[in-house]
Amino acid sequence: MMQNVHLAPETDEDDLYSGYNDYNPIYDIEELENDAAFQQAVRTSHGRRPPITAKISSTAVTRPIATGYGDGVTRPMTAVRAAGFTKAALRGSAFDPLSQSRGPASPLEAKKKDSPEEKIKQLEKEVNELVEESCIANSCGDLKLALEKAKDAGRKERFLVRQREQVTTPENINLDLTYSVLFNLASQYSLNEMYAEALNTYQVIVKNKMFSNAGILKMNMGNIYLKQRNYSKAIKFYRMALDQVPSVNKQMRIKIMQNIGVTFIQAGQYSDAINSYEHIMSMAPNLKAGYNLTICYFAVGDREKMKKAFQKLITVPLEIDEDKYISPSDDPHTNLVTEAIKNDHLRQMERERKAMAEKYIMTSAKLIAPVIETSFAAGYDWCVEVVKASQYVELANDLEINKAVTYLRQKDYNQAVEILKVLEKKDSRVKSAAATNLSALYYMGKDFAQASSYADIAVNSDRYNPAALTNKGNTVFANGDYEKAAEFYKEALRNDSSCTEALYNIGLTYEKLNQLDEALDCFLKLHAILRNSAEVLYQIANIYELMENPSQAIEWLMQVVSVIPTDPQVLSKLGELYDREGDKSQAFQYYYESYRYFPCNIEVIEWLGAYYIDTQFWEKAIQYFERASLIQPTQVKWQLMVASCFRRSGNYQKALDTYKDTHRKFPENVECLRFLVRLCTDLGLKDAQEYARKLKRLEKMKEIREQRIKSGRDGSGGSRGKREGSASGDSGQNYSASSKGERLSARLRALPGTNEPYESSSNKEIDASYVDPLGPQIERPKTAAKKRIDEDDFADEELGDDLLPE
C-alpha cells in the first residue's frame, strides 16, 4: 500500500491546490444512516439554522477565493459555487441551491402602449381584420359592405405607411400588406361594376416596381375591358399578362390564351380565335377549348374542320377512374372504403365534370349535325357513329332521341315516331325515354289509347321516371278519372319533388274535384318554384274567383299583367271582375286595353258599346257596333244597334240609310221593317206605305207558320202521319229560314231596355210599333214649354185595299 502514498514536498510557498486529494470524513455519506445526530436533525427542526436577516455584502460573495470550512479543508470555488455553496454558509445561511428563499421573480417589464412600434403593430392588425371582413362579406354576397370594408382598409393602410415612414426607414414598409389591401380594393371595385376605379387601383399595383409578379394582374385588367366590350384593349392586356407569365407556369398560360380566344369570339374575329384554340388543343386539350373551337368552325362554315374539331372534343380525356368505385372483393374493409368514397366531394366533382363533358358534346352535335352533311339526318348519323366509337357510348342513344325531336320540330311526325319506336326496343333507360316521347305525341294527337299504352311501357321500364308517370296521369285525366290521375301525379312528385308538370297537373285535378284548398296549395308551391310563370299566377287567380274572393283574384291577375302586359284574355278578365265589383271606370280601362290588343273579341266589343250607351256617348258606341257587324256579318242585331245609335244621336238620315241597308241584307227581319215604318212615318216619307205593306205580309206569313207548327204538334194517327209529316217538313223548312231572325230578336230583347216582346198583331190593322234595342230614350228635363199631346202616328193614315188581308 505504500506505493500509493505520495508525500507532499515541503515548500515555503503556500500551494493553492495543496490537500486537494486528502480525504475528510465530513463528506462521507455512507455512514449517515448510522449517525444519530443527523437522523435526529432530519426528523425534527433540530439543527436548522436561523434565517438570514442581514444582507450579505456583495464584496464578500463575489470574492474569487476558496470556501473554507471549520477544520481548514479548502476546495476551489469552481467546484462548489454551482451547487450553491458560498461563504454565506459560514454565516448561518440555509442550504438553498435553487434560490427559493428569494421569493417569486419580479414581473416582466410591461411594454409601453404608447410606443410607435406598438401603434404600428396595432394598425397592421386592424388593417388585416378589415381585409378579412371585406372578403367574408364578399363571400356572403354583400358586395356593398365588402367594398366599404376594403375602402376602410385602404385608408388605414395609407395612414400606417405614413406612421412607419416617420419611425423607421422606407425599407421596412410591409409590402405584402399594401399589396393585399390594394388587390382586395380593386377586386371589390370590379365586383361592384365600378370599372374605372378598379382599373386605376390595378394600375397603382402594376406600376409599382416594388411588387414582384404584379404583371399577372394585367389579366384582371383585361377581364374588366372585356366586360366593357373594349375588345382591343382586353386582348392587349391579355397578351401583356401572357408575356409576364413564365413558360413553366403552363396552366396559367393556357387560361390566358382561353380568355384571348373568348375575346376574339365576342369581337367576331373567328379566325384569330381558331388560332388560339388550335394552339390550346395542341398543347393541353380541354373540354371548353374543344367546344369553343367547334363553335368557331361552325361560325365560319367549314364543314370538314367542324368534324375534326368535334373529333378532338370527344377525345379529350376525362381523367376519371370508374373502377375504383367498384368493390372487386368481399373484404368488408374494402367494401366500407368503397361505400365511403362513392359520394364524397371528389366523386361529386367527377360527376360534374362528366356532366359538363356530355353537355358540351350534345350541344356541339346538335349544332353541327344539320350542316355537316346534305341533310340533318345524315349529319346526326355521322355524329352518332363518332360518339359510339368514343368513351361516350351512352350518348349515342340521346343523339337519336334528339334526332327524333328535330323531326318533330319540322312537323315530320312519321319519321319521329319511327325513330322512337326503334329506340323503344333498346335498353331500359332509352326505352323509357322513347316511350315517354311517344306517349306525349299520341296524347297531343288525341289518341289516348296509344298514349296510355306507351305511358305504361315507359312506367314499366323505369318506375322512377316522373315524366312517364305524368304522361300516364294525363291519359287517365283525359278519360275523366281524376282521382286516379291524382295518384299518378303524387307518385311522380314522390320520385322528383321538382317535377313542375306533375305539380301543375295535380292542381288542375284538385280543381276538377272541387278541392279548391288543395288546388290552391299546389299552385302556391309551384309559384314558389316558378316565380314569374303567368300560367301559375292565372290559375291562382282563377281559384280565388271560384272561392268567391274577387279581391284576391284581382290582385293575382294584376301580377299576371305585370308579367304579360299584352294578354287580352287576362285584361278582359280583370275588366269582368271590376264590373262585378261595380267599378265601371276600372272595368272600362281593362276592357279597352283588351280591345286594343285584340279587337276581335265580341264580348269585349259588346261591353264597350253598352258602356258608351249607358254614358250616352252614342257616336263612340257606333264604332264598336260597326266592328261587331264586321266580325259577325250574319247577325242582324249589330246593324240595328248601329242604326239606333245614329237615331239617338239625331242623325236620322244616317239611321234611315242604315235601316234600309239592313233590310236589303235581311228582307225577312220584322224588327227592321218596324223601325223603317216608324222612322219613315216620323220623317213624312212616302216609303212608309211600302214598308208597311211588307211588314203586313211578313206578319201574315209568321201567323201561317205558327198555325202550321201548332197543327203539326196536335196532329196524330197512322193515315195522316205521312201527309202531316211531309207538311210539317215543309213548314219546318220555312221555319228554319226565319228561326235565325227570331233568335236574333230574342237576343236583342235581352239587351238593356228591350224587355218588351215583339208580338205579331192579330187584328187587321198594321202594327208598326217597335221597341228601341238601345232601351227607352232618357226623358228630357221639364221646361216651361207647352206640353205636347201624344198622338197616334198612324191615326190619320189611310190604308189601301192592297194592305187588307186577303
C-alpha positions, 0 to 999 in steps of 0.5 A, a space after each residue: 500500500 505504500 506505493 500509493 502514498 505520495 508525500 507532499 514536498 515541503 515548500 515555503 510557498 503556500 500551494 493553492 491546490 495543496 490537500 486537494 486529494 486528502 480525504 475528510 470524513 465530513 463528506 462521507 455519506 455512507 455512514 449517515 444512516 448510522 449517525 444519530 445526530 443527523 437522523 435526529 436533525 432530519 426528523 425534527 427542526 433540530 439543527 436548522 439554522 436561523 434565517 438570514 436577516 442581514 444582507 450579505 455584502 456583495 464584496 464578500 460573495 463575489 470574492 474569487 477565493 476558496 470556501 473554507 470550512 471549520 477544520 481548514 479543508 479548502 476546495 476551489 470555488 469552481 467546484 462548489 459555487 454551482 451547487 450553491 455553496 458560498 461563504 454565506 454558509 459560514 454565516 448561518 445561511 440555509 442550504 438553498 441551491 435553487 434560490 427559493 428563499 428569494 421569493 417569486 421573480 419580479 414581473 416582466 417589464 410591461 411594454 409601453 402602449 404608447 410606443 410607435 412600434 406598438 401603434 404600428 403593430 396595432 394598425 397592421 392588425 386592424 388593417 388585416 381584420 378589415 381585409 378579412 371582413 371585406 372578403 367574408 362579406 364578399 363571400 356572403 354576397 354583400 358586395 356593398 359592405 365588402 367594398 366599404 370594408 376594403 375602402 376602410 382598409 385602404 385608408 388605414 393602410 395609407 395612414 400606417 405607411 405614413 406612421 412607419 415612414 416617420 419611425 423607421 426607414 422606407 425599407 421596412 414598409 410591409 409590402 405584402 400588406 399594401 399589396 393585399 389591401 390594394 388587390 382586395 380594393 380593386 377586386 371589390 371595385 370590379 365586383 361592384 361594376 365600378 370599372 374605372 376605379 378598379 382599373 386605376 387601383 390595378 394600375 397603382 399595383 402594376 406600376 409599382 416596381 416594388 411588387 414582384 409578379 404584379 404583371 399577372 394582374 394585367 389579366 384582371 385588367 383585361 377581364 374588366 375591358 372585356 366586360 366593357 366590350 373594349 375588345 382591343 384593349 382586353 386582348 392587349 392586356 391579355 397578351 401583356 399578362 401572357 408575356 409576364 407569365 413564365 413558360 413553366 407556369 403552363 396552366 396559367 398560360 393556357 387560361 390566358 390564351 382561353 380568355 384571348 380566344 373568348 375575346 376574339 369570339 365576342 369581337 367576331 374575329 373567328 379566325 384569330 380565335 381558331 388560332 388560339 384554340 388550335 394552339 390550346 388543343 395542341 398543347 393541353 386539350 380541354 373540354 371548353 377549348 374543344 367546344 369553343 373551337 367547334 363553335 368557331 368552325 361552325 361560325 365560319 362554315 367549314 364543314 370538314 374542320 367542324 368534324 375534326 374539331 368535334 373529333 378532338 372534343 370527344 377525345 379529350 380525356 376525362 381523367 376519371 377512374 370508374 373502377 375504383 368505385 367498384 368493390 372487386 372483393 368481399 373484404 368488408 374493409 374494402 367494401 366500407 372504403 368503397 361505400 365511403 368514397 362513392 359520394 364524397 366531394 371528389 366523386 361529386 366533382 367527377 360527376 360534374 365534370 362528366 356532366 359538363 363533358 356530355 353537355 358540351 358534346 350534345 350541344 356541339 352535335 346538335 349544332 353541327 349535325 344539320 350542316 355537316 352533311 346534305 341533310 340533318 339526318 345524315 349529319 346526326 348519323 355521322 355524329 352518332 357513329 363518332 360518339 359510339 366509337 368514343 368513351 361516350 357510348 351512352 350518348 349515342 342513344 340521346 343523339 337519336 332521341 334528339 334526332 327524333 325531336 328535330 323531326 318533330 320540330 319540322 312537323 315530320 311526325 312519321 319519321 319521329 315516331 319511327 325513330 322512337 319506336 326503334 329506340 323503344 326496343 333498346 335498353 331500359 333507360 332509352 326505352 323509357 325515354 322513347 316511350 315517354 316521347 311517344 306517349 306525349 305525341 299520341 296524347 297531343 294527337 288525341 289518341 289516348 289509347 296509344 298514349 296510355 299504352 306507351 305511358 305504361 311501357 315507359 312506367 314499366 321500364 323505369 318506375 322512377 321516371 316522373 315524366 312517364 308517370 305524368 304522361 300516364 296521369 294525363 291519359 287517365 285525366 283525359 278519360 275523366 278519372 281524376 282521382 286516379 290521375 291524382 295518384 299518378 301525379 303524387 307518385 311522380 312528385 314522390 320520385 322528383 319533388 321538382 317535377 313542375 308538370 306533375 305539380 301543375 297537373 295535380 292542381 288542375 285535378 284538385 280543381 276538377 274535384 272541387 278541392 279548391 284548398 288543395 288546388 290552391 296549395 299546389 299552385 302556391 308551391 309551384 309559384 314558389 318554384 316558378 316565380 314569374 310563370 303567368 300560367 301559375 299566377 292565372 290559375 291562382 287567380 282563377 281559384 280565388 274567383 271560384 272561392 268567391 274572393 274577387 279581391 284576391 283574384 284581382 290582385 293575382 291577375 294584376 301580377 299576371 299583367 305585370 308579367 304579360 302586359 299584352 294578354 287580352 284574355 287576362 285584361 278582359 278578365 280583370 275588366 269582368 271582375 271590376 264590373 262585378 265589383 261595380 267599378 265601371 271606370 276600372 272595368 272600362 280601362 281593362 276592357 279597352 286595353 283588351 280591345 286594343 290588343 285584340 279587337 276581335 273579341 265580341 264580348 269585349 266589343 259588346 261591353 264597350 258599346 253598352 258602356 258608351 250607351 249607358 254614358 250616352 256617348 252614342 257616336 263612340 258606341 257606333 264604332 264598336 257596333 260597326 266592328 261587331 257587324 264586321 266580325 259577325 256579318 250574319 247577325 242582324 242585331 249589330 246593324 240595328 244597334 248601329 242604326 239606333 245609335 245614329 237615331 239617338 244621336 239625331 242623325 236620322 238620315 244616317 239611321 234611315 240609310 242604315 235601316 234600309 241597308 239592313 233590310 236589303 241584307 235581311 228582307 225577312 227581319 220584322 224588327 227592321 221593317 218596324 223601325 223603317 215604318 216608324 222612322 219613315 212615318 216620323 220623317 213624312 216619307 212616302 216609303 212608309 206605305 211600302 214598308 208597311 205593306 211588307 211588314 203586313 205580309 211578313 206578319 201574315 206569313 209568321 201567323 201561317 207558320 205558327 198555325 202550321 207548327 201548332 197543327 203539326 204538334 196536335 196532329 196524330 194517327 197512322 193515315 195522316 202521319 205521312 201527309 202531316 209529316 211531309 207538311 210539317 217538313 215543309 213548314 219546318 223548312 220555312 221555319 228554319 229560314 226565319 228561326 235565325 231572325 227570331 233568335 236574333 230578336 230574342 237576343 236583342 230583347 235581352 239587351 238593356 231596355 228591350 224587355 218588351 216582346 215583339 208580338 205579331 198583331 192579330 187584328 187587321 190593322 198594321 202594327 208598326 210599333 217597335 221597341 228601341 234595342 238601345 232601351 227607352 230614350 232618357 226623358 228630357 228635363 221639364 221646361 216651361 214649354 207647352 206640353 205636347 199631346 201624344 198622338 197616334 202616328 198612324 191615326 190619320 193614315 189611310 190604308 189601301 185595299 192592297 194592305 187588307 188581308 186577303 
